[in-house]
Amino acid sequence: MPAGLQFRVPAGQTIVQAAEVAGVCLPSACRNGTCRACLSRVVTGTVAHQIAWPGLSAEEKEAGYFLPCVALAGTDLVFEQPQASTAAAPP
């Protein structure tokens, strides 16, 4: 959301990795849960972080925020990432 983009996330693959394979661009930089560039919010579904305490406050976690660079989809997932876009076609 809000772009309405869809992609599958295979088991064991982070949401950012799966998005890349599908041609969906999500903001990311560090890919280890510290820079917060990919910060997104779960609308429906569940995620599990691959690291014990990603760069989120307890309040952010409670509000549904997560870091797709270190998160695995636990269920079908709808999430908010206003900067998501489709990858530009190669020239």
N, C-alpha and C positions, 0 to 999 in steps of 0.2 A: 504494500500500500504506500502511497496512493496511486502508483503507476499501473497497478493491476497485472504486474509481471508474474509469471509462474515458472517454476522449475522443480525438478525432483532432486532430493538429497539422499544419495545412497548411504547405507549404513556405514559408519566409520569415517565419513567425509564431513568436514565442517561446512557450515552454510555458505561461507564465502567461497570455499573451493568449489562447491557444487554450482554456485551461481556463475562462477567464471567459466566452467565447462559448458554451461547452458547459454553463455553469451549475455549474461546479466551482470552489469557493473554495480557492485556495492562499494561504498567508500571503505578503504582499508589502508593501513600503512605498516604497522609493526607485525601484525599477524601472531601476536603472542599475548594479547589481552591487556596491554598496558597503555597504548596511546589513545584509545577510545574513539578513534576516527570512525569506526563502524557501528557505534552505539545505535541500537534499534530498540523498538518496544513490541512485545508480543501482544497481538490483538486476540487471537485464539490459538490454542495448542500449547505444547510444552517444548522446552529446550533443556539440554543438560550441558553445562560447561565442562570442557576437558581438563581444566585446571581448578584447583580447590577454591581459590578466591580471586576471580578475575578483577580487573580494575573498576569495580562497581561498589557503591556504598550500599549498606543494608537497605536504605530507603529506596534507592534505584531498583534494586532487586525486587523489593516488595511491590513497586509500581509496575513491574513487568519488563524492565529494561534488561537487555542482554548484549553480549558482544559476539556477533556472528563469526568472527575470525577464530574463536575458540569454542564455538557452540555446535552441538549436534542436535538435529531435530528429533524430539521424542515422539511426536505425533504429526499429523498434518498440521501445518503451521501457517498462520497469516500474521505478518508483522509489518510494522511501520518503519520505513526508511525513505524519507523524502528525496534523498539524493540518488536512489536506485534508477538505473537506466539500462537500455539495451546497448550492447557493445557496438561500436561503429563498424560498419562493413569494411573489410580491407580494400585498399584501392585497386 
